[in-house]
Amino acid sequence: MCEVMNYIFGSLSSSETAIRSIRKSMNKQARYNRKLSTLVLIVTVNLVLLELDRMEQKKRIEKLESTIEEMKRDKGE
């Protein structure tokens, strides 16, 4: 009976050790996933801001082009 109890508690000990190891690696993975999610969010926001800036520059260039065309017409007339 004593041997059976020792076997059961011995196997529980090894199982607990394995579970602790798995929990530790899961916590590390969760931390890594949070950091990666933050990085992806920052990159996405940066891309959106760059696209908005590009669109604004395109509008300004079109406005300048139309102003230049108006100035050319005034000189030619």
Secondary structure by P-SEA (a helix, b strand, c coil): caaaaaaaaaaaaaaaaaaaaaaaaaaaaaaaaaaaaaaaaaaaaaaaaaaaaaaaaaaaaaaaaaaaaaaaaaaac
